[in-house]
């Protein structure tokens, strides 16, 4: 992408402004496309992280409310910090 910009500026310095302008415009178009692609990738990764957090929270809440966990706690009333991970 940068090579296209360098070519465009070199052509403009040589007086071949039409060709140089064409390459610089193509560079700008490619740069804009890359920025859009990066933004979409960032947004997708953020959605994935948010979904993972939501799923994890839901699993923890489900585990804490499950009858099995409640029965286990009634039978062995240790402090919460000693319960296995995911059930705190």
C-alpha positions as CSV (number, residue, x, y, z in Angstrom):
1,X,0.0,0.0,0.0
2,X,2.8,2.4,0.9
3,X,4.6,1.6,-2.3
4,X,1.6,3.0,-4.3
5,X,1.9,6.2,-2.4
6,X,5.7,6.4,-3.0
7,X,5.1,5.7,-6.7
8,X,2.4,8.4,-6.9
9,X,4.6,11.1,-5.2
10,X,7.6,10.1,-7.4
11,X,5.5,10.4,-10.6
12,X,4.2,13.8,-9.5
13,X,7.8,15.0,-8.9
14,X,8.7,13.9,-12.4
15,X,5.8,16.0,-13.8
16,X,3.6,13.0,-14.5
17,X,0.8,14.4,-12.3
18,X,-2.1,12.5,-13.9
19,X,-0.4,9.1,-13.2
20,X,0.8,10.2,-9.8
21,X,-2.6,11.4,-8.8
22,X,-4.1,8.1,-9.9
23,X,-1.7,6.1,-7.7
24,X,-2.2,8.4,-4.7
25,X,-6.0,8.2,-5.0
26,X,-5.7,4.4,-5.1
27,X,-3.5,4.5,-2.0
28,X,-6.2,6.6,-0.2
29,X,-8.9,4.1,-1.2
30,X,-6.9,1.2,0.0
31,X,-6.1,3.0,3.2
32,X,-9.8,3.7,3.8
33,X,-10.7,0.0,3.1
34,X,-8.0,-1.1,5.6
35,X,-9.4,1.2,8.3
36,X,-12.9,-0.1,7.8
37,X,-11.6,-3.7,7.9
38,X,-9.7,-3.0,11.2
39,X,-12.7,-1.4,12.7
40,X,-14.9,-4.4,11.9
41,X,-12.3,-6.8,13.3
42,X,-12.1,-4.8,16.5
43,X,-15.9,-4.7,16.8
44,X,-16.1,-8.4,16.2
45,X,-13.5,-9.2,18.8
46,X,-15.2,-7.0,21.3
47,X,-18.5,-8.8,20.7
48,X,-16.8,-12.1,21.1
49,X,-15.3,-11.0,24.5
50,X,-18.6,-9.6,25.7
51,X,-20.4,-12.9,24.7
52,X,-17.7,-14.9,26.5
53,X,-18.2,-12.8,29.7
54,X,-22.0,-13.1,29.5
55,X,-21.7,-16.9,29.0
56,X,-19.3,-17.2,31.9
57,X,-21.5,-15.2,34.2
58,X,-24.5,-17.2,33.3
59,X,-22.7,-20.4,34.0
60,X,-21.6,-19.2,37.4
61,X,-25.1,-18.1,38.3
62,X,-26.6,-21.4,37.1
63,X,-24.0,-23.3,39.1
64,X,-24.7,-21.3,42.3
65,X,-28.5,-21.9,42.0
66,X,-28.4,-25.5,41.1
67,X,-30.0,-27.9,43.6
68,X,-26.9,-30.1,43.6
69,X,-24.7,-27.2,44.8
70,X,-27.3,-26.2,47.4
71,X,-27.4,-29.7,48.7
72,X,-23.6,-29.9,48.9
73,X,-23.4,-26.7,50.8
74,X,-26.0,-27.9,53.3
75,X,-24.1,-31.1,53.9
76,X,-20.7,-29.4,54.1
77,X,-21.1,-25.8,55.3
78,X,-17.5,-24.6,54.7
79,X,-16.8,-20.9,54.0
80,X,-17.5,-19.9,50.4
81,X,-13.9,-19.1,49.6
82,X,-13.0,-22.8,50.0
83,X,-15.5,-24.0,47.4
84,X,-14.1,-25.0,44.0
85,X,-13.8,-22.3,41.3
86,X,-17.0,-21.4,39.6
87,X,-19.1,-21.8,42.7
88,X,-18.0,-18.7,44.6
